[in-house]
Amino acid sequence: MQPLRILILFVLSFLVFLEAKCQTNLFSQTFESPINLNPAFTGYFEEDWRFISNFRSQGQHFGKAINTINGSFDKNIKFENGQLGAGLLLNRNYSNGIYVPASEFYVSISSLIKIAATNNLGIGIQIGYINKNLSYQNLTFPEQYDRSIGGFSNNLPLSENFKYSNSSYIDLNAGIIWSLIKEKQEVLFGSSVQHINQPTDNFIDGDNKLTMKYNVHSIFKYKLLKNQYLSPQVSYSLRSKASELLIGTQYGKGLTTNKSNFKSISLGIYSRNIFNENIQSMILLFGFGYLNWTTYISYDIDVSGLKSTKTYKNAIEITLIYKRPIAKLKKLTIPCIKY
């Protein structure tokens, strides 16, 4: 059970960060959006190619929901003792607010090599183009308060000088993964860095550089009875003084009956910033496999008790994954953790 000891030590090492503030990830289904998490995951699967679509809607109880959607496509090319991966990633992101939409386009490449009979090491890089637009006409500011109507009006003049209505920049990310795969145990550790080039992102005069975002993550998969597994998962992100810890576990079962095309079912429960004074949210997940498709549905339940804002942090996410099987079985295969 040496891999289990490694995982326990890895999780305990997070405790040194417990006083840090939290920051929300782009997706709660972190490991179901692998190229967003770490470019080293590009092409990291045994099938021929993969398509993933993630959708997240947050704060739908009050006002307009904050929606985020992405789509990715990646493929691997296998060779002796390794493989190469290449992929594309598209994001439509409203994490900065519904009036500051961001369109993101990334190209990812990766390399995975077998360093021992059961050990793999992978690296990946990602370069992207990001464009953000600010809709000033939909915003109001304190000086635009109109006493005659008892509210704010964007028809009133504004002294603030916004020089730009959009911001575009090149973004660079990189990551590394290591995996150990045995008959009943599978372990993966990964780390990624985003905004390595620290691009400038601003709509007004000034030098507003994006600080680098660091992430470490781990998957431990233990096979239980026949066609069943238990998979604890951990992801920790740090950017400036803001951090987030996502920790949970997933149970899965393969369906071997020939009477149905359903291949698997899975259940998961996760928590966000569980070690903070106020735990931020609990996440419930359900997934199922049908033919070559896998679907995950999750719901974020805000349990922080902080309801002073107009928008709850409750959110729903839906992920669709399609993996195209290899038409002809090849001898050159690199075992990958299936999650």
N, C-alpha and C positions, 0 to 999 in steps of 0.2 A: 504493500500500500504506500510505497514511497511517493508516487504522484499525489496522493491525497495529502500527505504531510507538506509537500511543496505548496499545494493550493492553500492550505490553512495558513502557512507562513505568509503567503502572498496577500491573503485577505487581511491578516492582522497588521501588516505593514501600513495599511491605509489609516490606522488609528491615529497616526501622527498628524493627520490633516483635519481632525474633527472640529477644530475651531474655525475653519474657513467658511466663507459664505457659499451659498449654492448658486448654481446657474443651470438653466434648463437645457437639455440636449435637444438637437433638432428632432430626433425621434426617440420615443421610449423603447420601441423595438430595435434597440441598438444593433443587435447581432443579426437582425433581419434586413439591415441596410448596411452590408459589410463594406462596400467601397466608400461610403460616407465616413465610416469609422476608421478605416485603415486601407490605404492603397495597396498594401501587400496582400490583401484579400482578393485582388483582381485575378480572376481565373482560378481561384482556390476551390476547386470541386473536381469530382471524378468524371462528370458528364462532359459533353462536347461544348455546349455553350449555355448561357444563363441569361434570363431576363427577369428583372425585379421592378415592381412598382409599389411605392409606399405613399400612403395618404394619411394626413393627420389634420384633425379639426379640433381646435382648442377654444374654450371660452364661449361655447355656443349658447349658454343660458342667458347671457345679457349682451345685447347689441350684436354687432357683426362678428362672426367667428373668424379666428385666425387660422387660415388653412395653409398647409404646406404639402407639396406633392413632388415626388421625384420619380425618375425612371432611369434604369441602368441596364447596360448590355455588356457582357464580357465573355471572352472565349480564351481557352488555353491551347497551347501547342506542346504536346508531350515529346520528350526525348529521353535518352538513357540517363537515369539518375537525376531527372529534373524536368522542369517545364517552364514555359514562358506564358505570361498572361497579358492581355490587352483589353481595354474596355472604355466605354463612354458613360458619362454620368450627367444627367440634367436635373436641376433643382429649380423649383419655383417657390421662393421662401418669403414668408411674411413675418419672420421672427423679430424684425425691427418695428413692426406695427403694420396695420392694414393700409396705411397711406405711404409706406416705403417698401414696395415690393422689390424683390431681388431675383434676377434671373442668373443662374449659374450653369456654366458648361465646363466640364472637366474631361481630360483625357488621362487615362491611367495605364501604366505598364508595370509589370512585376516579373520577378524571377524566383523560382523555388527550386532548391537543390536538396537531394537526400544526403545528409552528412553522416548517417549511420543506418543500420538496418531498420530502425524504428523512429529515426529522428529526421525532421525536415526543417530547413531554415529558408525563410522567404523575405525579400525586400521589395518595396514598391515606391514609385514616385508618381506624382499627380500634378498636372499643370492645368490651370483653369482661367476662364475669363468671366468676370462678374460685372453685372450692370444693375445699378439701383436707380430708381426714379422716385422723386418726392413730389406728391400732389399738393402743392401749397393751397390751392383753391378749396381743399377739403379741410383745412386746418384753421383754427382760430387761436389767438394769443390774448394774454391778459389785457393789453391795451386796446383790444377790439371789443371791449364790453360796451354795450349800448344800453344806457339807462332807460331810454324811451321804450324799449321792448323787454327790458329786464333779462337780457341774455347776451350772448356773444354773436357778432355778425362779421363774416369775412368780407363784407363790402366796405368796412371801415379801413382807412389807411393804416399801413404797418411801417414802422420805422426800421425794423430789422432788414438788413440788406443781405438777401440770399443770393450769392453769386452764381450758384449752379443749381440746376433742377435735376441733374443726374450725376452719378458717380460711376466710373468704370475703372477696373484695374485687373492686373494679372495676379493670380494667386498660386502659390507653390506649397505642396504638402508632400510628406514622406512617411514611411512606416516600415516596421519590421515585425515578423512573427516567427515563433519557434513552436514546433509541435512534436509530441511524443505519442505514438499510436501503437497500442498493444491489443491483445485479443479482447480483453474486457475493460480496458481503461484507455481513455484518450485525454490528453492534456494539451492545452494551447495557451501560450503567453504572447501578447503583442503590445506594441507601443507605437504611437504615431504623433507627428508634430504638424500642425496646420499653420498657415500664414508665415512660413519660414522667411519669406522675403519682406515681411512686414509692410504690405502695400498701404498706400494712403487712401483713406476712405472718408471723404467729407463733401458737404454741400456748401459750406461757407469758407471764407479765407482761413487759413491755418494749416498746420501740419498734424493731421489726425491719423497716425499710423496704427494699423491693427497689430495688437500684441499677439505673440505666438500662443497657440493653444496646445497643451500637452494632454495626451490620453494614454493610460495603461489599461489593459483589459485581459481577461482570462476566461477560458472555458474548460470545465472539467466534466467529462462524460463517463459515467460508469454503467456498464451493462448489467442489468438485474436478471430477471428471469428471461426466458426465450422471448425475443422481439420486444423487450422493454428496457428502458434506460432512464437514468436520473442525471440531470445536467445542471449543476450550479454554475452561475455566470456572474462575472464582476466587471464593471467598467467605471473608471475614475477619470474625470476631466479636470484640468486646472488651467485657468487663464487669468493672469494678473492676480487679483485677490479673490476671485470667484472660483468656486469649485463645485463639483457634483459627484456623488457616489451613487451608482445604480447597482443594486445587488439583488439576486433572486435565484430561483431554480425552476427548471422545466422538467416535466415528466412526459415521456413519450411511449407509445406502444404501436408496433407494426401490426397491420391487419392482414392475416394470411389467407383469409377466405377467398375462394375463387368465384363466389356468387356476386361480388361487388367490385367496382373499380376503385373503391376507397382503399388507400394504401396505409394510412397512418392517422393517429390522432395525438394531440399533445395538449397539456395543461401547464400553465405557468403562473407564478406569483412573484412580484418584484416590489422593491421599495426604493424610494428616492430619498437620499440623505437620512437614512434611518438612525444614524448615530448623532445627528444634530439635536439641539434642544427641542425643536419642533420638527418632527418628521414631515416631509413635504407632501408625499403622495404614495399611495399603493397602486399597483398595476396588476390587473388580472388579464390573463392571456389564454386564448383558445386557438388551436390550429388543427388543420386536417389536410391530408394529402389525397389527391384524386388524380389518377393516371400520372402524368408528368407535372402536375400542378400542385403547389402547396399554398395554402391560405392561412394567414394569421390575423386574428382580430383581438385587439386589446382595448382596455378602458382604464384611464387614469382617474383615480378617486382622490380628490384633494382632501387630505386629512390634517392639514396644517392648522386649521382654525382661523386663518388670516383671511377674513372676508371683508376687509375695509375697502377694497377696490371694487369696481363695478363688474369685474370679470372673474369668474371662477377659473381655476386651473384644471378643471375636469377636461378630459380630452379623449377622443376615440381615434384609433389608428387601424388601418386595414392594409395588409401587405399581400401582394400576389407574386409568386415566384414560379417561373417555368424553367425547367432544366431539360435540355434536349439530350437524350441518350446517345452514346456513341453508336453509330450505325454498324460498325464492324469492331468487334472486340480486339483491343490492342494489348500487346504484352507490356508495353511501356506505360505503366500507371503509377502515379504517386498517391498513396493513401492520404485522404484529407478527412478532417473531422466533419461529420454531417450534422448540421444544426439548423 
